[in-house]
Amino acid sequence: MIKRLLLLLTLTLSTLKGWSQDPQFSQFYANPLYLNPAMAGSALAPRATVNYRNQWPALSANFVTTSFGADIYLPRFNSGLGMLVLTDSQGLGNLKSTEVGLQYAYQLRLNEETYVRMGLQGTFATRTLDYFGLTFGDQYSNQGYTGNPTQEPIVGNGIPQVSYADFSSGAIVYSDWYWAGLAMHHINRPDQSFSGLELARLPMKTSFHAGLRIPFAGYTYLGDELDREKTISPAIMYKSQGKFDQFDAGLYVTYSPMVFGAWYRGIPIKKYAENINNHESLIVLAGFRQDKFSIGYSYDATISTLGFASGGAHEISLSYIFEEITPKRPRPRRKDRQLSCPKF
């Protein structure tokens, strides 16, 4: 009972202050606009993406995150434009967030093989909290939960809501066989306090992602277009937000039209606390790419102290790339190069 009480009080306190960590996706390259605003327009054609994640489905306090992204490349201006809509909800307390972001990215050729992309993002976010189902400290006694109404003043103000503007930036450098990117989200550290009694600034998130694309067999071409890709792509990602940090390391195997992947998430050399290892999850991925359509499924198997009782996390991604937009009067130029990172 004591452990349950402490858990409820902890959840309540964190809820009143708002989220301090961003939602995450295991298929982060399948959600490029969420990963890094510099990736707006990186498909060099109009693109639409949909991502769905259900984390800890076996618990009442599960997290459900859905995102929709759309971006386009403007070759005459070496620029990309993007829009990202994200919704996130937590079962316990009906804590909900809706974000709408607009992105701009500029692509620059450094030399014959290397490109760099730089991006900016402006976001408008709204968060709400429904107190139905939450309990507070004054509803407990030494005998446990009393069932009496809480006297917390914030509860009497209806469903609280907070809105704010948020700004992010990023950059990525790449060639045919490698990529490395850096993104900084919540640069302005907006206040997300529901009560307004104290500041609850959203910590800035810094993420670094990189990898290699290594052919294990010759490419197959149909005319000038790549028909079958056969590659191995080791990749890593590290992100830090406030007191929280996370490291992902994994491998993609692409044998078109199939893509398979396996990842480890955690920081084994750093412990959460004494005698508590920092192992979070093992992730497996299966994806299918045919022409301009991609679909992927991944599962996070929890290996932390939370164990399999959480149900892990299920994630689905969809992507479609439309026909390229060509100017009516194209200027002479070298062919742009797509990002070499995986699509999942």
C-alpha positions as CSV (number, residue, x, y, z in Angstrom):
1,M,0.0,0.0,0.0
2,I,2.8,2.4,0.9
3,K,4.5,1.8,-2.5
4,R,1.2,2.4,-4.3
5,L,0.6,5.6,-2.4
6,L,4.1,6.9,-3.2
7,L,3.6,6.0,-6.9
8,L,0.3,7.9,-7.0
9,L,1.7,10.9,-5.3
10,T,4.7,10.9,-7.7
11,L,2.4,10.7,-10.7
12,T,0.2,13.5,-9.3
13,L,3.2,15.8,-8.7
14,S,4.7,15.2,-12.1
15,T,1.3,15.7,-13.7
16,L,0.8,19.1,-12.1
17,K,4.2,20.3,-13.4
18,G,3.5,18.9,-16.8
19,W,5.7,16.7,-18.9
20,S,9.5,17.0,-18.7
21,Q,10.3,14.6,-21.4
22,D,9.3,14.4,-25.1
23,P,7.4,11.5,-26.6
24,Q,9.8,9.1,-28.3
25,F,9.6,6.9,-31.4
26,S,11.7,3.8,-31.9
27,Q,11.4,4.1,-35.7
28,F,12.9,7.6,-35.6
29,Y,13.9,7.7,-39.2
30,A,10.4,6.8,-40.2
31,N,9.4,10.1,-38.5
32,P,12.1,12.4,-40.0
33,L,10.4,15.7,-39.2
34,Y,10.0,14.9,-35.6
35,L,13.7,13.7,-35.4
36,N,15.3,16.8,-36.9
37,P,13.8,19.9,-38.6
38,A,16.7,19.8,-41.1
39,M,15.1,16.8,-42.7
40,A,12.2,18.8,-44.1
41,G,12.3,18.2,-47.9
42,S,15.0,15.5,-47.6
43,A,13.0,13.1,-49.8
44,L,13.5,15.6,-52.6
45,A,9.7,15.2,-53.4
46,P,6.4,15.7,-51.6
47,R,6.1,13.2,-48.8
48,A,3.5,12.2,-46.2
49,T,4.2,10.2,-43.0
50,V,2.0,8.8,-40.3
51,N,3.3,7.3,-37.1
52,Y,1.5,5.6,-34.2
53,R,3.0,4.4,-30.9
54,N,1.4,2.7,-27.9
55,Q,3.8,2.5,-25.0
56,W,3.1,0.3,-21.9
57,P,-0.3,-1.0,-23.2
58,A,-0.7,-3.4,-20.3
59,L,-0.8,-0.5,-17.8
60,S,-3.6,2.0,-17.2
61,A,-1.0,4.8,-17.4
62,N,0.0,4.0,-21.0
63,F,1.2,6.6,-23.5
64,V,-0.3,6.8,-26.9
65,T,1.4,9.1,-29.5
66,T,0.3,9.8,-33.0
67,S,2.0,12.1,-35.5
68,F,1.3,13.2,-39.1
69,G,4.0,14.9,-41.2
70,A,4.1,16.4,-44.7
71,D,7.0,18.0,-46.4
72,I,8.0,19.2,-49.9
73,Y,11.3,20.1,-51.6
74,L,11.7,23.3,-53.7
75,P,14.6,22.6,-56.0
76,R,14.8,26.2,-57.3
77,F,15.5,27.4,-53.8
78,N,17.4,24.4,-52.4
79,S,14.8,24.5,-49.7
80,G,12.4,22.2,-47.9
81,L,9.1,23.1,-46.2
82,G,7.4,20.8,-43.6
83,M,4.5,20.6,-41.3
84,L,4.3,18.2,-38.3
85,V,1.2,17.5,-36.2
86,L,1.6,15.5,-33.0
87,T,-0.9,14.3,-30.3
88,D,0.1,12.6,-27.1
89,S,-2.0,11.3,-24.3
90,Q,-1.3,9.5,-21.0
91,G,-4.1,7.2,-19.7
92,L,-3.7,8.1,-16.1
93,G,-5.1,11.6,-15.6
94,N,-6.0,12.2,-19.2
95,L,-2.9,14.3,-19.8
96,K,-3.0,15.4,-23.4
97,S,-0.8,17.4,-25.7
98,T,-1.4,18.7,-29.3
99,E,1.5,20.3,-31.2
100,V,1.5,21.9,-34.7
101,G,4.9,22.8,-36.1
102,L,6.1,24.4,-39.3
103,Q,9.6,23.8,-40.6
104,Y,12.1,25.3,-43.1
105,A,15.3,23.6,-44.2
106,Y,18.1,24.7,-46.6
107,Q,20.3,22.3,-48.5
108,L,23.9,23.2,-49.3
109,R,26.4,21.2,-51.3
110,L,29.9,21.2,-49.7
111,N,31.6,19.2,-52.4
112,E,30.9,16.5,-55.0
113,E,30.0,13.9,-52.4
114,T,28.9,15.8,-49.3
115,Y,25.8,17.9,-48.5
116,V,24.7,19.7,-45.4
117,R,21.1,20.6,-44.4
118,M,20.1,23.2,-41.8
119,G,16.6,23.6,-40.5
120,L,14.4,25.7,-38.2
121,Q,11.0,24.9,-36.6
122,G,8.3,26.9,-34.9
123,T,5.6,25.1,-32.9
124,F,2.4,26.0,-31.2
125,A,1.5,23.5,-28.4
126,T,-1.5,23.1,-26.2
127,R,-1.7,20.8,-23.2
128,T,-4.7,19.8,-21.1
129,L,-5.2,17.8,-17.9
130,D,-8.4,16.2,-16.8
131,Y,-8.3,15.4,-13.0
132,F,-10.9,12.7,-13.2
133,G,-9.2,9.5,-11.9
134,L,-6.4,11.3,-10.1
135,T,-6.0,11.3,-6.3
136,F,-4.1,13.8,-4.1
137,G,-2.2,13.7,-0.9
138,D,-5.1,15.1,1.2
139,Q,-7.2,12.1,0.2
140,Y,-5.0,9.7,2.1
141,S,-4.6,8.9,5.8
142,N,-2.6,6.4,7.7
143,Q,-5.2,3.8,6.8
144,G,-5.0,4.5,3.1
145,Y,-7.3,6.2,0.6
146,T,-10.3,7.9,2.3
147,G,-12.5,8.7,-0.7
148,N,-13.0,12.3,0.6
149,P,-13.0,15.1,-2.0
150,T,-9.7,16.8,-2.4
151,Q,-9.3,20.4,-1.3
152,E,-6.6,21.2,-3.8
153,P,-7.6,24.6,-5.2
154,I,-6.4,23.9,-8.8
155,V,-9.0,21.0,-9.1
156,G,-11.9,23.5,-8.7
157,N,-10.8,25.5,-11.7
158,G,-12.1,22.9,-14.2
159,I,-9.8,21.3,-16.8
160,P,-6.6,23.3,-16.9
161,Q,-5.0,24.2,-20.2
162,V,-1.6,25.7,-21.1
163,S,-0.5,26.9,-24.6
164,Y,2.9,28.1,-25.7
165,A,5.2,28.8,-28.6
166,D,8.2,26.5,-29.0
167,F,11.3,26.8,-31.3
168,S,13.8,24.2,-32.5
169,S,16.7,23.9,-34.9
170,G,18.9,21.2,-36.4
171,A,21.5,20.3,-39.0
172,I,22.6,17.2,-40.8
173,V,25.6,16.4,-43.0
174,Y,25.6,13.4,-45.3
175,S,27.0,11.6,-48.3
176,D,26.1,8.3,-50.1
177,W,27.6,6.2,-47.3
178,Y,27.2,8.1,-44.0
179,W,25.1,10.7,-42.2
180,A,25.4,12.6,-38.9
181,G,22.8,15.0,-37.5
182,L,22.3,17.3,-34.5
183,A,18.9,18.7,-33.3
184,M,18.0,21.0,-30.5
185,H,14.4,21.2,-29.5
186,H,12.7,23.7,-27.1
187,I,15.5,26.2,-27.4
188,N,13.3,28.9,-25.7
189,R,12.4,26.5,-22.8
190,P,8.7,27.4,-22.7
191,D,6.7,27.4,-19.5
192,Q,4.2,24.5,-19.4
193,S,2.9,25.0,-15.8
194,F,-0.8,24.2,-15.4
195,S,-1.2,26.1,-12.2
196,G,0.7,29.2,-13.0
197,L,1.9,29.3,-9.4
198,E,5.4,28.3,-10.3
199,L,7.5,28.0,-13.5
200,A,7.7,24.6,-15.1
201,R,9.9,25.1,-18.0
202,L,10.2,22.4,-20.7
203,P,13.8,21.3,-20.7
204,M,15.7,21.7,-24.0
205,K,16.3,18.4,-25.8
206,T,19.6,17.8,-27.6
207,S,19.9,14.7,-29.9
208,F,22.7,13.4,-32.0
209,H,22.1,10.7,-34.6
210,A,24.6,9.1,-37.0
211,G,25.2,6.0,-39.1
212,L,26.8,4.3,-42.0
213,R,25.3,2.6,-45.1
214,I,27.5,-0.4,-46.2
215,P,26.6,-2.4,-49.3
216,F,27.0,-6.1,-48.9
217,A,26.1,-6.8,-52.6
218,G,26.0,-4.9,-55.8
219,Y,23.2,-2.4,-56.4
220,T,20.6,-3.3,-59.0
221,Y,19.4,-0.5,-61.2
222,L,16.4,-0.1,-63.4
223,G,17.4,2.6,-65.9
224,D,18.9,5.4,-63.8
225,E,16.9,4.5,-60.6
226,L,18.0,2.2,-57.8
227,D,15.9,-0.9,-58.1
228,R,17.1,-3.1,-55.3
229,E,19.2,-2.0,-52.3
230,K,21.3,-4.5,-50.3
231,T,22.9,-2.7,-47.4
232,I,23.8,-3.0,-43.7
233,S,23.4,0.2,-41.8
234,P,24.8,0.5,-38.2
235,A,23.4,3.5,-36.5
236,I,23.4,5.3,-33.1
237,M,21.4,8.0,-31.4
238,Y,22.0,9.9,-28.2
239,K,19.6,12.3,-26.7
240,S,19.5,14.4,-23.5
241,Q,16.7,16.4,-21.9
242,G,17.0,17.8,-18.4
243,K,18.2,15.0,-16.1
244,F,17.2,12.4,-18.6
245,D,19.5,10.9,-21.3
246,Q,19.2,7.9,-23.5
247,F,21.4,6.0,-26.0
248,D,20.2,3.8,-28.8
249,A,22.5,1.5,-30.9
250,G,21.4,-0.8,-33.6
251,L,21.6,-2.2,-37.1
252,Y,19.4,-2.1,-40.2
253,V,19.6,-4.8,-42.9
254,T,18.0,-3.7,-46.1
255,Y,17.3,-6.3,-48.9
256,S,14.7,-4.5,-51.0
257,P,11.8,-4.6,-50.6
258,M,12.4,-5.8,-47.0
259,V,14.1,-4.0,-44.1
260,F,14.9,-5.6,-40.7
261,G,16.4,-4.0,-37.7
262,A,17.4,-4.7,-34.1
263,W,18.2,-2.1,-31.4
264,Y,19.4,-1.8,-27.8
265,R,18.2,1.2,-25.7
266,G,20.0,2.0,-22.5
267,I,23.2,3.3,-21.0
268,P,24.9,0.3,-19.3
269,I,27.8,2.3,-17.9
270,K,25.4,4.7,-16.1
271,K,23.0,3.6,-13.4
272,Y,19.6,5.1,-12.6
273,A,20.4,4.6,-8.9
274,E,22.5,2.3,-6.7
275,N,22.0,-1.3,-7.8
276,I,19.6,-0.3,-10.6
277,N,21.1,-0.8,-14.1
278,N,20.2,1.5,-17.0
279,H,18.8,-1.1,-19.4
280,E,15.6,0.1,-21.0
281,S,14.5,-2.1,-24.0
282,L,15.4,-4.3,-26.9
283,I,13.7,-3.3,-30.2
284,V,13.0,-5.4,-33.3
285,L,11.7,-3.9,-36.6
286,A,10.3,-5.3,-39.8
287,G,9.6,-3.0,-42.7
288,F,8.4,-3.2,-46.3
289,R,9.3,-0.7,-49.1
290,Q,7.8,-0.9,-52.5
291,D,8.1,1.9,-55.1
292,K,7.2,5.0,-53.1
293,F,5.3,3.3,-50.2
294,S,6.7,2.2,-46.9
295,I,5.2,0.5,-43.9
296,G,7.0,-0.6,-40.7
297,Y,6.2,-2.3,-37.4
298,S,8.5,-2.4,-34.4
299,Y,8.2,-3.8,-30.8
300,D,10.0,-2.6,-27.7
301,A,10.6,-5.4,-25.3
302,T,11.1,-3.9,-21.9
303,I,14.3,-5.1,-20.1
304,S,14.3,-2.5,-17.2
305,T,13.0,-3.2,-13.7
306,L,9.5,-2.5,-15.0
307,G,9.7,-5.8,-16.8
308,F,7.3,-7.5,-19.3
309,A,4.3,-6.5,-17.1
310,S,4.2,-3.1,-19.0
311,G,3.5,-4.8,-22.4
312,G,6.4,-3.1,-24.0
313,A,5.6,-0.7,-26.9
314,H,4.0,-1.2,-30.3
315,E,4.8,1.2,-33.2
316,I,3.5,1.4,-36.7
317,S,4.8,3.8,-39.5
318,L,3.5,4.6,-42.9
319,S,5.1,6.8,-45.6
320,Y,4.3,7.7,-49.1
321,I,6.5,9.8,-51.5
322,F,4.7,11.5,-54.4
323,E,6.1,12.5,-57.8
324,E,8.9,15.1,-57.8
325,I,7.9,18.7,-58.5
326,T,10.0,20.0,-61.4
327,P,10.1,23.7,-62.3
328,K,8.6,24.8,-65.7
329,R,11.9,26.3,-66.6
330,P,14.5,24.2,-64.8
331,R,17.9,25.8,-64.4
332,P,21.0,23.8,-65.2
333,R,22.1,22.0,-62.0
334,R,23.6,18.9,-60.7
335,K,21.3,16.2,-59.4
336,D,20.5,16.6,-55.7
337,R,21.4,13.7,-53.4
338,Q,19.0,12.0,-51.0
339,L,19.8,11.3,-47.4
340,S,21.5,8.0,-47.0
341,C,19.9,7.1,-43.7
342,P,17.3,4.3,-43.4
343,K,13.6,5.0,-43.9
344,F,12.6,3.4,-40.5
